[in-house]
Amino acid sequence: MTKKINHIGIAVKNIENALPFYRDVLGMTFEGSEEVTEQKVRVAFLQVGESRIELLEPTSPDSPVAKFLEKNG
Protein backbone atom coordinates (compact mmCIF):
# COMPACT_ATOMS: atom_id res chain seq x y z
CA MET A 1 0.00 0.00 0.00
CA THR A 2 1.39 3.39 -1.01
CA LYS A 3 1.72 5.71 1.96
CA LYS A 4 3.46 8.72 0.46
CA ILE A 5 4.54 10.11 -2.90
CA ASN A 6 8.03 11.60 -2.77
CA HIS A 7 7.89 13.55 -6.02
CA ILE A 8 6.22 13.77 -9.41
CA GLY A 9 8.00 15.05 -12.52
CA ILE A 10 6.03 17.04 -15.08
CA ALA A 11 7.57 17.79 -18.48
CA VAL A 12 6.97 21.39 -19.62
CA LYS A 13 8.19 23.34 -22.63
CA ASN A 14 8.99 26.43 -20.56
CA ILE A 15 9.21 26.71 -16.76
CA GLU A 16 8.57 30.46 -16.71
CA ASN A 17 5.28 29.97 -18.55
CA ALA A 18 4.18 26.97 -16.46
CA LEU A 19 5.27 28.16 -13.00
CA PRO A 20 2.51 30.75 -12.36
CA PHE A 21 -0.18 28.08 -12.74
CA TYR A 22 1.38 25.73 -10.17
CA ARG A 23 2.47 28.49 -7.78
CA ASP A 24 -0.31 31.08 -8.07
CA VAL A 25 -3.37 29.10 -9.15
CA LEU A 26 -2.74 25.79 -7.35
CA GLY A 27 -0.98 27.42 -4.37
CA MET A 28 2.17 25.27 -4.40
CA THR A 29 5.29 26.67 -2.76
CA PHE A 30 8.11 27.38 -5.21
CA GLU A 31 11.40 26.24 -3.67
CA GLY A 32 13.84 27.14 -6.44
CA SER A 33 15.27 25.75 -9.63
CA GLU A 34 18.48 24.29 -10.95
CA GLU A 35 19.96 23.01 -14.18
CA VAL A 36 20.93 19.35 -14.36
CA THR A 37 23.39 19.42 -17.26
CA GLU A 38 23.97 15.69 -17.49
CA GLN A 39 20.22 15.15 -17.98
CA LYS A 40 19.83 18.23 -20.22
CA VAL A 41 17.01 19.70 -18.14
CA ARG A 42 16.20 22.64 -15.95
CA VAL A 43 14.12 21.71 -12.90
CA ALA A 44 11.80 23.87 -10.81
CA PHE A 45 10.86 22.46 -7.40
CA LEU A 46 7.42 23.02 -5.86
CA GLN A 47 6.21 21.72 -2.52
CA VAL A 48 2.65 20.51 -1.94
CA GLY A 49 1.97 18.90 1.42
CA GLU A 50 4.59 16.23 1.98
CA SER A 51 5.19 15.78 -1.75
CA ARG A 52 7.24 17.64 -4.31
CA ILE A 53 6.38 18.51 -7.90
CA GLU A 54 9.30 18.91 -10.30
CA LEU A 55 8.72 20.86 -13.51
CA LEU A 56 11.20 19.59 -16.11
CA GLU A 57 12.19 21.87 -19.00
CA PRO A 58 14.51 20.52 -21.71
CA THR A 59 17.71 22.50 -22.29
CA SER A 60 18.56 20.69 -25.52
CA PRO A 61 16.46 19.36 -28.40
CA ASP A 62 18.04 15.93 -27.96
CA SER A 63 17.22 15.59 -24.26
CA PRO A 64 14.87 12.79 -23.16
CA VAL A 65 12.37 15.41 -21.90
CA ALA A 66 12.39 17.23 -25.28
CA LYS A 67 11.78 13.93 -27.05
CA PHE A 68 8.94 13.10 -24.64
CA LEU A 69 7.30 16.50 -25.25
CA GLU A 70 7.72 16.12 -29.00
CA LYS A 71 5.99 12.74 -28.91
CA ASN A 72 3.32 13.44 -26.26
CA GLY A 73 2.81 17.19 -26.30
mmCIF file of the N, C-alpha and C atoms, coordinates in Angstrom:
data_MODEL
# 
_entry.id   MODEL 
# 
loop_
_atom_site.group_PDB 
_atom_site.id 
_atom_site.type_symbol 
_atom_site.label_atom_id 
_atom_site.label_alt_id 
_atom_site.label_comp_id 
_atom_site.label_asym_id 
_atom_site.label_entity_id 
_atom_site.label_seq_id 
_atom_site.pdbx_PDB_ins_code 
_atom_site.Cartn_x 
_atom_site.Cartn_y 
_atom_site.Cartn_z 
_atom_site.occupancy 
_atom_site.B_iso_or_equiv 
_atom_site.pdbx_formal_charge 
_atom_site.auth_seq_id 
_atom_site.auth_comp_id 
_atom_site.auth_asym_id 
_atom_site.auth_atom_id 
_atom_site.pdbx_PDB_model_num 
ATOM 1   N N  . MET A 1 1  ? 0.843  -1.179 0.000   1.00 0.00 ? 1  MET A N  1 
ATOM 2   C CA . MET A 1 1  ? 0.000  0.000  0.000   1.00 0.00 ? 1  MET A CA 1 
ATOM 3   C C  . MET A 1 1  ? 0.887  1.242  0.000   1.00 0.00 ? 1  MET A C  1 
ATOM 4   N N  . THR A 1 2  ? 0.628  2.147  -0.929  1.00 0.00 ? 2  THR A N  1 
ATOM 5   C CA . THR A 1 2  ? 1.390  3.387  -1.015  1.00 0.00 ? 2  THR A CA 1 
ATOM 6   C C  . THR A 1 2  ? 0.984  4.310  0.128   1.00 0.00 ? 2  THR A C  1 
ATOM 7   N N  . LYS A 1 3  ? 1.992  4.825  0.835   1.00 0.00 ? 3  LYS A N  1 
ATOM 8   C CA . LYS A 1 3  ? 1.721  5.712  1.963   1.00 0.00 ? 3  LYS A CA 1 
ATOM 9   C C  . LYS A 1 3  ? 2.080  7.161  1.670   1.00 0.00 ? 3  LYS A C  1 
ATOM 10  N N  . LYS A 1 4  ? 3.009  7.360  0.737   1.00 0.00 ? 4  LYS A N  1 
ATOM 11  C CA . LYS A 1 4  ? 3.455  8.717  0.463   1.00 0.00 ? 4  LYS A CA 1 
ATOM 12  C C  . LYS A 1 4  ? 4.078  8.771  -0.922  1.00 0.00 ? 4  LYS A C  1 
ATOM 13  N N  . ILE A 1 5  ? 3.877  9.870  -1.620  1.00 0.00 ? 5  ILE A N  1 
ATOM 14  C CA . ILE A 1 5  ? 4.539  10.111 -2.899  1.00 0.00 ? 5  ILE A CA 1 
ATOM 15  C C  . ILE A 1 5  ? 5.650  11.107 -2.634  1.00 0.00 ? 5  ILE A C  1 
ATOM 16  N N  . ASN A 1 6  ? 6.884  10.722 -2.986  1.00 0.00 ? 6  ASN A N  1 
ATOM 17  C CA . ASN A 1 6  ? 8.033  11.602 -2.772  1.00 0.00 ? 6  ASN A CA 1 
ATOM 18  C C  . ASN A 1 6  ? 8.010  12.776 -3.733  1.00 0.00 ? 6  ASN A C  1 
ATOM 19  N N  . HIS A 1 7  ? 7.953  12.482 -5.043  1.00 0.00 ? 7  HIS A N  1 
ATOM 20  C CA . HIS A 1 7  ? 7.885  13.554 -6.024  1.00 0.00 ? 7  HIS A CA 1 
ATOM 21  C C  . HIS A 1 7  ? 7.279  13.058 -7.333  1.00 0.00 ? 7  HIS A C  1 
ATOM 22  N N  . ILE A 1 8  ? 6.790  14.028 -8.092  1.00 0.00 ? 8  ILE A N  1 
ATOM 23  C CA . ILE A 1 8  ? 6.220  13.773 -9.409  1.00 0.00 ? 8  ILE A CA 1 
ATOM 24  C C  . ILE A 1 8  ? 6.897  14.734 -10.377 1.00 0.00 ? 8  ILE A C  1 
ATOM 25  N N  . GLY A 1 9  ? 7.396  14.214 -11.491 1.00 0.00 ? 9  GLY A N  1 
ATOM 26  C CA . GLY A 1 9  ? 8.000  15.053 -12.522 1.00 0.00 ? 9  GLY A CA 1 
ATOM 27  C C  . GLY A 1 9  ? 6.996  15.344 -13.625 1.00 0.00 ? 9  GLY A C  1 
ATOM 28  N N  . ILE A 1 10 ? 6.934  16.619 -14.013 1.00 0.00 ? 10 ILE A N  1 
ATOM 29  C CA . ILE A 1 10 ? 6.028  17.040 -15.081 1.00 0.00 ? 10 ILE A CA 1 
ATOM 30  C C  . ILE A 1 10 ? 6.858  17.738 -16.152 1.00 0.00 ? 10 ILE A C  1 
ATOM 31  N N  . ALA A 1 11 ? 6.839  17.202 -17.364 1.00 0.00 ? 11 ALA A N  1 
ATOM 32  C CA . ALA A 1 11 ? 7.573  17.794 -18.483 1.00 0.00 ? 11 ALA A CA 1 
ATOM 33  C C  . ALA A 1 11 ? 6.826  19.030 -18.982 1.00 0.00 ? 11 ALA A C  1 
ATOM 34  N N  . VAL A 1 12 ? 7.545  20.144 -19.107 1.00 0.00 ? 12 VAL A N  1 
ATOM 35  C CA . VAL A 1 12 ? 6.967  21.394 -19.623 1.00 0.00 ? 12 VAL A CA 1 
ATOM 36  C C  . VAL A 1 12 ? 7.910  21.967 -20.675 1.00 0.00 ? 12 VAL A C  1 
ATOM 37  N N  . LYS A 1 13 ? 7.347  22.712 -21.606 1.00 0.00 ? 13 LYS A N  1 
ATOM 38  C CA . LYS A 1 13 ? 8.186  23.339 -22.633 1.00 0.00 ? 13 LYS A CA 1 
ATOM 39  C C  . LYS A 1 13 ? 8.965  24.515 -22.067 1.00 0.00 ? 13 LYS A C  1 
ATOM 40  N N  . ASN A 1 14 ? 8.357  25.234 -21.109 1.00 0.00 ? 14 ASN A N  1 
ATOM 41  C CA . ASN A 1 14 ? 8.989  26.428 -20.559 1.00 0.00 ? 14 ASN A CA 1 
ATOM 42  C C  . ASN A 1 14 ? 8.561  26.603 -19.103 1.00 0.00 ? 14 ASN A C  1 
ATOM 43  N N  . ILE A 1 15 ? 9.513  26.585 -18.196 1.00 0.00 ? 15 ILE A N  1 
ATOM 44  C CA . ILE A 1 15 ? 9.205  26.706 -16.761 1.00 0.00 ? 15 ILE A CA 1 
ATOM 45  C C  . ILE A 1 15 ? 8.574  28.049 -16.444 1.00 0.00 ? 15 ILE A C  1 
ATOM 46  N N  . GLU A 1 16 ? 9.100  29.134 -17.022 1.00 0.00 ? 16 GLU A N  1 
ATOM 47  C CA . GLU A 1 16 ? 8.568  30.464 -16.710 1.00 0.00 ? 16 GLU A CA 1 
ATOM 48  C C  . GLU A 1 16 ? 7.091  30.587 -17.072 1.00 0.00 ? 16 GLU A C  1 
ATOM 49  N N  . ASN A 1 17 ? 6.688  29.923 -18.146 1.00 0.00 ? 17 ASN A N  1 
ATOM 50  C CA . ASN A 1 17 ? 5.276  29.966 -18.551 1.00 0.00 ? 17 ASN A CA 1 
ATOM 51  C C  . ASN A 1 17 ? 4.405  29.061 -17.691 1.00 0.00 ? 17 ASN A C  1 
ATOM 52  N N  . ALA A 1 18 ? 4.948  27.945 -17.232 1.00 0.00 ? 18 ALA A N  1 
ATOM 53  C CA . ALA A 1 18 ? 4.175  26.972 -16.457 1.00 0.00 ? 18 ALA A CA 1 
ATOM 54  C C  . ALA A 1 18 ? 4.114  27.304 -14.972 1.00 0.00 ? 18 ALA A C  1 
ATOM 55  N N  . LEU A 1 19 ? 5.159  27.923 -14.446 1.00 0.00 ? 19 LEU A N  1 
ATOM 56  C CA . LEU A 1 19 ? 5.274  28.158 -13.002 1.00 0.00 ? 19 LEU A CA 1 
ATOM 57  C C  . LEU A 1 19 ? 4.107  28.929 -12.390 1.00 0.00 ? 19 LEU A C  1 
ATOM 58  N N  . PRO A 1 20 ? 3.619  30.014 -12.995 1.00 0.00 ? 20 PRO A N  1 
ATOM 59  C CA . PRO A 1 20 ? 2.508  30.748 -12.364 1.00 0.00 ? 20 PRO A CA 1 
ATOM 60  C C  . PRO A 1 20 ? 1.267  29.890 -12.093 1.00 0.00 ? 20 PRO A C  1 
ATOM 61  N N  . PHE A 1 21 ? 0.976  28.941 -12.964 1.00 0.00 ? 21 PHE A N  1 
ATOM 62  C CA . PHE A 1 21 ? -0.182 28.076 -12.740 1.00 0.00 ? 21 PHE A CA 1 
ATOM 63  C C  . PHE A 1 21 ? 0.004  27.252 -11.468 1.00 0.00 ? 21 PHE A C  1 
ATOM 64  N N  . TYR A 1 22 ? 1.135  26.593 -11.330 1.00 0.00 ? 22 TYR A N  1 
ATOM 65  C CA . TYR A 1 22 ? 1.379  25.732 -10.172 1.00 0.00 ? 22 TYR A CA 1 
ATOM 66  C C  . TYR A 1 22 ? 1.529  26.538 -8.882  1.00 0.00 ? 22 TYR A C  1 
ATOM 67  N N  . ARG A 1 23 ? 2.212  27.666 -8.963  1.00 0.00 ? 23 ARG A N  1 
ATOM 68  C CA . ARG A 1 23 ? 2.467  28.490 -7.779  1.00 0.00 ? 23 ARG A CA 1 
ATOM 69  C C  . ARG A 1 23 ? 1.252  29.336 -7.399  1.00 0.00 ? 23 ARG A C  1 
ATOM 70  N N  . ASP A 1 24 ? 0.730  30.088 -8.371  1.00 0.00 ? 24 ASP A N  1 
ATOM 71  C CA . ASP A 1 24 ? -0.314 31.080 -8.067  1.00 0.00 ? 24 ASP A CA 1 
ATOM 72  C C  . ASP A 1 24 ? -1.725 30.511 -8.088  1.00 0.00 ? 24 ASP A C  1 
ATOM 73  N N  . VAL A 1 25 ? -2.015 29.647 -9.037  1.00 0.00 ? 25 VAL A N  1 
ATOM 74  C CA . VAL A 1 25 ? -3.370 29.097 -9.149  1.00 0.00 ? 25 VAL A CA 1 
ATOM 75  C C  . VAL A 1 25 ? -3.562 27.919 -8.199  1.00 0.00 ? 25 VAL A C  1 
ATOM 76  N N  . LEU A 1 26 ? -2.608 26.975 -8.200  1.00 0.00 ? 26 LEU A N  1 
ATOM 77  C CA . LEU A 1 26 ? -2.739 25.789 -7.351  1.00 0.00 ? 26 LEU A CA 1 
ATOM 78  C C  . LEU A 1 26 ? -2.191 25.997 -5.942  1.00 0.00 ? 26 LEU A C  1 
ATOM 79  N N  . GLY A 1 27 ? -1.463 27.087 -5.718  1.00 0.00 ? 27 GLY A N  1 
ATOM 80  C CA . GLY A 1 27 ? -0.981 27.418 -4.375  1.00 0.00 ? 27 GLY A CA 1 
ATOM 81  C C  . GLY A 1 27 ? 0.208  26.610 -3.882  1.00 0.00 ? 27 GLY A C  1 
ATOM 82  N N  . MET A 1 28 ? 0.977  26.024 -4.804  1.00 0.00 ? 28 MET A N  1 
ATOM 83  C CA . MET A 1 28 ? 2.166  25.272 -4.401  1.00 0.00 ? 28 MET A CA 1 
ATOM 84  C C  . MET A 1 28 ? 3.294  26.239 -4.060  1.00 0.00 ? 28 MET A C  1 
ATOM 85  N N  . THR A 1 29 ? 4.177  25.832 -3.171  1.00 0.00 ? 29 THR A N  1 
ATOM 86  C CA . THR A 1 29 ? 5.290  26.673 -2.755  1.00 0.00 ? 29 THR A CA 1 
ATOM 87  C C  . THR A 1 29 ? 6.490  26.426 -3.655  1.00 0.00 ? 29 THR A C  1 
ATOM 88  N N  . PHE A 1 30 ? 6.934  27.478 -4.343  1.00 0.00 ? 30 PHE A N  1 
ATOM 89  C CA . PHE A 1 30 ? 8.112  27.382 -5.208  1.00 0.00 ? 30 PHE A CA 1 
ATOM 90  C C  . PHE A 1 30 ? 9.351  27.387 -4.328  1.00 0.00 ? 30 PHE A C  1 
ATOM 91  N N  . GLU A 1 31 ? 10.211 26.377 -4.505  1.00 0.00 ? 31 GLU A N  1 
ATOM 92  C CA . GLU A 1 31 ? 11.405 26.237 -3.671  1.00 0.00 ? 31 GLU A CA 1 
ATOM 93  C C  . GLU A 1 31 ? 12.701 26.517 -4.407  1.00 0.00 ? 31 GLU A C  1 
ATOM 94  N N  . GLY A 1 32 ? 12.634 26.848 -5.681  1.00 0.00 ? 32 GLY A N  1 
ATOM 95  C CA . GLY A 1 32 ? 13.838 27.144 -6.441  1.00 0.00 ? 32 GLY A CA 1 
ATOM 96  C C  . GLY A 1 32 ? 13.958 26.279 -7.671  1.00 0.00 ? 32 GLY A C  1 
ATOM 97  N N  . SER A 1 33 ? 15.040 26.526 -8.413  1.00 0.00 ? 33 SER A N  1 
ATOM 98  C CA . SER A 1 33 ? 15.272 25.753 -9.627  1.00 0.00 ? 33 SER A CA 1 
ATOM 99  C C  . SER A 1 33 ? 16.765 25.534 -9.803  1.00 0.00 ? 33 SER A C  1 
ATOM 100 N N  . GLU A 1 34 ? 17.084 24.572 -10.646 1.00 0.00 ? 34 GLU A N  1 
ATOM 101 C CA . GLU A 1 34 ? 18.483 24.287 -10.952 1.00 0.00 ? 34 GLU A CA 1 
ATOM 102 C C  . GLU A 1 34 ? 18.561 23.608 -12.311 1.00 0.00 ? 34 GLU A C  1 
ATOM 103 N N  . GLU A 1 35 ? 19.734 23.705 -12.930 1.00 0.00 ? 35 GLU A N  1 
ATOM 104 C CA . GLU A 1 35 ? 19.964 23.009 -14.181 1.00 0.00 ? 35 GLU A CA 1 
ATOM 105 C C  . GLU A 1 35 ? 20.732 21.727 -13.896 1.00 0.00 ? 35 GLU A C  1 
ATOM 106 N N  . VAL A 1 36 ? 20.257 20.645 -14.494 1.00 0.00 ? 36 VAL A N  1 
ATOM 107 C CA . VAL A 1 36 ? 20.930 19.352 -14.362 1.00 0.00 ? 36 VAL A CA 1 
ATOM 108 C C  . VAL A 1 36 ? 21.516 19.055 -15.743 1.00 0.00 ? 36 VAL A C  1 
ATOM 109 N N  . THR A 1 37 ? 22.764 19.486 -15.930 1.00 0.00 ? 37 THR A N  1 
ATOM 110 C CA . THR A 1 37 ? 23.389 19.424 -17.256 1.00 0.00 ? 37 THR A CA 1 
ATOM 111 C C  . THR A 1 37 ? 23.493 18.018 -17.812 1.00 0.00 ? 37 THR A C  1 
ATOM 112 N N  . GLU A 1 38 ? 23.811 17.053 -16.976 1.00 0.00 ? 38 GLU A N  1 
ATOM 113 C CA . GLU A 1 38 ? 23.967 15.688 -17.487 1.00 0.00 ? 38 GLU A CA 1 
ATOM 114 C C  . GLU A 1 38 ? 22.650 15.097 -17.984 1.00 0.00 ? 38 GLU A C  1 
ATOM 115 N N  . GLN A 1 39 ? 21.523 15.622 -17.504 1.00 0.00 ? 39 GLN A N  1 
ATOM 116 C CA . GLN A 1 39 ? 20.219 15.148 -17.978 1.00 0.00 ? 39 GLN A CA 1 
ATOM 117 C C  . GLN A 1 39 ? 19.586 16.109 -18.985 1.00 0.00 ? 39 GLN A C  1 
ATOM 118 N N  . LYS A 1 40 ? 20.282 17.217 -19.258 1.00 0.00 ? 40 LYS A N  1 
ATOM 119 C CA . LYS A 1 40 ? 19.835 18.232 -20.218 1.00 0.00 ? 40 LYS A CA 1 
ATOM 120 C C  . LYS A 1 40 ? 18.454 18.784 -19.879 1.00 0.00 ? 40 LYS A C  1 
ATOM 121 N N  . VAL A 1 41 ? 18.272 19.117 -18.594 1.00 0.00 ? 41 VAL A N  1 
ATOM 122 C CA . VAL A 1 41 ? 17.006 19.697 -18.136 1.00 0.00 ? 41 VAL A CA 1 
ATOM 123 C C  . VAL A 1 41 ? 17.262 20.807 -17.125 1.00 0.00 ? 41 VAL A C  1 
ATOM 124 N N  . ARG A 1 42 ? 16.289 21.665 -17.026 1.00 0.00 ? 42 ARG A N  1 
ATOM 125 C CA . ARG A 1 42 ? 16.203 22.638 -15.949 1.00 0.00 ? 42 ARG A CA 1 
ATOM 126 C C  . ARG A 1 42 ? 15.017 22.192 -15.110 1.00 0.00 ? 42 ARG A C  1 
ATOM 127 N N  . VAL A 1 43 ? 15.159 22.225 -13.795 1.00 0.00 ? 43 VAL A N  1 
ATOM 128 C CA . VAL A 1 43 ? 14.124 21.707 -12.903 1.00 0.00 ? 43 VAL A CA 1 
ATOM 129 C C  . VAL A 1 43 ? 13.681 22.801 -11.946 1.00 0.00 ? 43 VAL A C  1 
ATOM 130 N N  . ALA A 1 44 ? 12.373 22.984 -11.813 1.00 0.00 ? 44 ALA A N  1 
ATOM 131 C CA . ALA A 1 44 ? 11.795 23.871 -10.805 1.00 0.00 ? 44 ALA A CA 1 
ATOM 132 C C  . ALA A 1 44 ? 11.116 22.988 -9.768  1.00 0.00 ? 44 ALA A C  1 
ATOM 133 N N  . PHE A 1 45 ? 11.383 23.271 -8.495  1.00 0.00 ? 45 PHE A N  1 
ATOM 134 C CA . PHE A 1 45 ? 10.857 22.459 -7.400  1.00 0.00 ? 45 PHE A CA 1 
ATOM 135 C C  . PHE A 1 45 ? 9.708  23.188 -6.712  1.00 0.00 ? 45 PHE A C  1 
ATOM 136 N N  . LEU A 1 46 ? 8.588  22.473 -6.549  1.00 0.00 ? 46 LEU A N  1 
ATOM 137 C CA . LEU A 1 46 ? 7.416  23.017 -5.857  1.00 0.00 ? 46 LEU A CA 1 
ATOM 138 C C  . LEU A 1 46 ? 6.993  22.028 -4.784  1.00 0.00 ? 46 LEU A C  1 
ATOM 139 N N  . GLN A 1 47 ? 6.642  22.557 -3.630  1.00 0.00 ? 47 GLN A N  1 
ATOM 140 C CA . GLN A 1 47 ? 6.207  21.716 -2.517  1.00 0.00 ? 47 GLN A CA 1 
ATOM 141 C C  . GLN A 1 47 ? 4.687  21.768 -2.414  1.00 0.00 ? 47 GLN A C  1 
ATOM 142 N N  . VAL A 1 48 ? 4.081  20.600 -2.203  1.00 0.00 ? 48 VAL A N  1 
ATOM 143 C CA . VAL A 1 48 ? 2.647  20.514 -1.944  1.00 0.00 ? 48 VAL A CA 1 
ATOM 144 C C  . VAL A 1 48 ? 2.466  19.436 -0.881  1.00 0.00 ? 48 VAL A C  1 
ATOM 145 N N  . GLY A 1 49 ? 2.078  19.845 0.311   1.00 0.00 ? 49 GLY A N  1 
ATOM 146 C CA . GLY A 1 49 ? 1.971  18.900 1.420   1.00 0.00 ? 49 GLY A CA 1 
ATOM 147 C C  . GLY A 1 49 ? 3.320  18.262 1.680   1.00 0.00 ? 49 GLY A C  1 
ATOM 148 N N  . GLU A 1 50 ? 3.340  16.950 1.756   1.00 0.00 ? 50 GLU A N  1 
ATOM 149 C CA . GLU A 1 50 ? 4.586  16.225 1.984   1.00 0.00 ? 50 GLU A CA 1 
ATOM 150 C C  . GLU A 1 50 ? 5.244  15.793 0.677   1.00 0.00 ? 50 GLU A C  1 
ATOM 151 N N  . SER A 1 51 ? 4.673  16.197 -0.444  1.00 0.00 ? 51 SER A N  1 
ATOM 152 C CA . SER A 1 51 ? 5.191  15.781 -1.751  1.00 0.00 ? 51 SER A CA 1 
ATOM 153 C C  . SER A 1 51 ? 5.802  16.964 -2.491  1.00 0.00 ? 51 SER A C  1 
ATOM 154 N N  . ARG A 1 52 ? 6.583  16.627 -3.507  1.00 0.00 ? 52 ARG A N  1 
ATOM 155 C CA . ARG A 1 52 ? 7.244  17.645 -4.311  1.00 0.00 ? 52 ARG A CA 1 
ATOM 156 C C  . ARG A 1 52 ? 6.878  17.425 -5.780  1.00 0.00 ? 52 ARG A C  1 
ATOM 157 N N  . ILE A 1 53 ? 6.602  18.526 -6.464  1.00 0.00 ? 53 ILE A N  1 
ATOM 158 C CA . ILE A 1 53 ? 6.381  18.515 -7.903  1.00 0.00 ? 53 ILE A CA 1 
ATOM 159 C C  . ILE A 1 53 ? 7.640  19.084 -8.537  1.00 0.00 ? 53 ILE A C  1 
ATOM 160 N N  . GLU A 1 54 ? 8.141  18.422 -9.577  1.00 0.00 ? 54 GLU A N  1 
ATOM 161 C CA . GLU A 1 54 ? 9.300  18.910 -10.298 1.00 0.00 ? 54 GLU A CA 1 
ATOM 162 C C  . GLU A 1 54 ? 8.878  19.204 -11.733 1.00 0.00 ? 54 GLU A C  1 
ATOM 163 N N  . LEU A 1 55 ? 8.980  20.481 -12.132 1.00 0.00 ? 55 LEU A N  1 
ATOM 164 C CA . LEU A 1 55 ? 8.721  20.858 -13.515 1.00 0.00 ? 55 LEU A CA 1 
ATOM 165 C C  . LEU A 1 55 ? 10.027 20.680 -14.269 1.00 0.00 ? 55 LEU A C  1 
ATOM 166 N N  . LEU A 1 56 ? 9.999  19.924 -15.356 1.00 0.00 ? 56 LEU A N  1 
ATOM 167 C CA . LEU A 1 56 ? 11.204 19.587 -16.107 1.00 0.00 ? 56 LEU A CA 1 
ATOM 168 C C  . LEU A 1 56 ? 11.164 20.247 -17.480 1.00 0.00 ? 56 LEU A C  1 
ATOM 169 N N  . GLU A 1 57 ? 12.083 21.162 -17.721 1.00 0.00 ? 57 GLU A N  1 
ATOM 170 C CA . GLU A 1 57 ? 12.185 21.865 -19.001 1.00 0.00 ? 57 GLU A CA 1 
ATOM 171 C C  . GLU A 1 57 ? 13.446 21.400 -19.729 1.00 0.00 ? 57 GLU A C  1 
ATOM 172 N N  . PRO A 1 58 ? 13.318 20.957 -20.978 1.00 0.00 ? 58 PRO A N  1 
ATOM 173 C CA . PRO A 1 58 ? 14.510 20.521 -21.707 1.00 0.00 ? 58 PRO A CA 1 
ATOM 174 C C  . PRO A 1 58 ? 15.433 21.701 -22.002 1.00 0.00 ? 58 PRO A C  1 
ATOM 175 N N  . THR A 1 59 ? 16.741 21.463 -21.938 1.00 0.00 ? 59 THR A N  1 
ATOM 176 C CA . THR A 1 59 ? 17.710 22.503 -22.287 1.00 0.00 ? 59 THR A CA 1 
ATOM 177 C C  . THR A 1 59 ? 18.382 22.203 -23.622 1.00 0.00 ? 59 THR A C  1 
ATOM 178 N N  . SER A 1 60 ? 17.996 21.092 -24.238 1.00 0.00 ? 60 SER A N  1 
ATOM 179 C CA . SER A 1 60 ? 18.560 20.692 -25.521 1.00 0.00 ? 60 SER A CA 1 
ATOM 180 C C  . SER A 1 60 ? 17.499 19.917 -26.294 1.00 0.00 ? 60 SER A C  1 
ATOM 181 N N  . PRO A 1 61 ? 17.447 20.091 -27.609 1.00 0.00 ? 61 PRO A N  1 
ATOM 182 C CA . PRO A 1 61 ? 16.456 19.358 -28.401 1.00 0.00 ? 61 PRO A CA 1 
ATOM 183 C C  . PRO A 1 61 ? 16.640 17.846 -28.393 1.00 0.00 ? 61 PRO A C  1 
ATOM 184 N N  . ASP A 1 62 ? 17.822 17.379 -27.984 1.00 0.00 ? 62 ASP A N  1 
ATOM 185 C CA . ASP A 1 62 ? 18.044 15.933 -27.958 1.00 0.00 ? 62 ASP A CA 1 
ATOM 186 C C  . ASP A 1 62 ? 17.925 15.338 -26.553 1.00 0.00 ? 62 ASP A C  1 
ATOM 187 N N  . SER A 1 63 ? 17.402 16.118 -25.614 1.00 0.00 ? 63 SER A N  1 
ATOM 188 C CA . SER A 1 63 ? 17.218 15.586 -24.259 1.00 0.00 ? 63 SER A CA 1 
ATOM 189 C C  . SER A 1 63 ? 16.019 14.638 -24.217 1.00 0.00 ? 63 SER A C  1 
ATOM 190 N N  . PRO A 1 64 ? 16.014 13.702 -23.285 1.00 0.00 ? 64 PRO A N  1 
ATOM 191 C CA . PRO A 1 64 ? 14.868 12.792 -23.155 1.00 0.00 ? 64 PRO A CA 1 
ATOM 192 C C  . PRO A 1 64 ? 13.548 13.540 -22.921 1.00 0.00 ? 64 PRO A C  1 
ATOM 193 N N  . VAL A 1 65 ? 13.594 14.643 -22.169 1.00 0.00 ? 65 VAL A N  1 
ATOM 194 C CA . VAL A 1 65 ? 12.368 15.413 -21.903 1.00 0.00 ? 65 VAL A CA 1 
ATOM 195 C C  . VAL A 1 65 ? 11.877 16.081 -23.190 1.00 0.00 ? 65 VAL A C  1 
ATOM 196 N N  . ALA A 1 66 ? 12.783 16.617 -24.000 1.00 0.00 ? 66 ALA A N  1 
ATOM 197 C CA . ALA A 1 66 ? 12.390 17.227 -25.277 1.00 0.00 ? 66 ALA A CA 1 
ATOM 198 C C  . ALA A 1 66 ? 11.746 16.188 -26.189 1.00 0.00 ? 66 ALA A C  1 
ATOM 199 N N  . LYS A 1 67 ? 12.328 15.001 -26.221 1.00 0.00 ? 67 LYS A N  1 
ATOM 200 C CA . LYS A 1 67 ? 11.776 13.931 -27.055 1.00 0.00 ? 67 LYS A CA 1 
ATOM 201 C C  . LYS A 1 67 ? 10.404 13.489 -26.542 1.00 0.00 ? 67 LYS A C  1 
ATOM 202 N N  . PHE A 1 68 ? 10.236 13.446 -25.229 1.00 0.00 ? 68 PHE A N  1 
ATOM 203 C CA . PHE A 1 68 ? 8.940  13.101 -24.638 1.00 0.00 ? 68 PHE A CA 1 
ATOM 204 C C  . PHE A 1 68 ? 7.889  14.144 -25.035 1.00 0.00 ? 68 PHE A C  1 
ATOM 205 N N  . LEU A 1 69 ? 8.239  15.432 -24.900 1.00 0.00 ? 69 LEU A N  1 
ATOM 206 C CA . LEU A 1 69 ? 7.299  16.495 -25.250 1.00 0.00 ? 69 LEU A CA 1 
ATOM 207 C C  . LEU A 1 69 ? 6.955  16.467 -26.731 1.00 0.00 ? 69 LEU A C  1 
ATOM 208 N N  . GLU A 1 70 ? 7.948  16.187 -27.566 1.00 0.00 ? 70 GLU A N  1 
ATOM 209 C CA . GLU A 1 70 ? 7.716  16.116 -29.004 1.00 0.00 ? 70 GLU A CA 1 
ATOM 210 C C  . GLU A 1 70 ? 6.711  15.009 -29.339 1.00 0.00 ? 70 GLU A C  1 
ATOM 211 N N  . LYS A 1 71 ? 6.855  13.893 -28.655 1.00 0.00 ? 71 LYS A N  1 
ATOM 212 C CA . LYS A 1 71 ? 5.985  12.744 -28.913 1.00 0.00 ? 71 LYS A CA 1 
ATOM 213 C C  . LYS A 1 71 ? 4.602  12.897 -28.273 1.00 0.00 ? 71 LYS A C  1 
ATOM 214 N N  . ASN A 1 72 ? 4.557  13.426 -27.042 1.00 0.00 ? 72 ASN A N  1 
ATOM 215 C CA . ASN A 1 72 ? 3.317  13.438 -26.261 1.00 0.00 ? 72 ASN A CA 1 
ATOM 216 C C  . ASN A 1 72 ? 2.671  14.809 -26.089 1.00 0.00 ? 72 ASN A C  1 
ATOM 217 N N  . GLY A 1 73 ? 3.361  15.847 -26.473 1.00 0.00 ? 73 GLY A N  1 
ATOM 218 C CA . GLY A 1 73 ? 2.805  17.192 -26.303 1.00 0.00 ? 73 GLY A CA 1 
ATOM 219 C C  . GLY A 1 73 ? 2.921  17.711 -24.895 1.00 0.00 ? 73 GLY A C  1 
# 
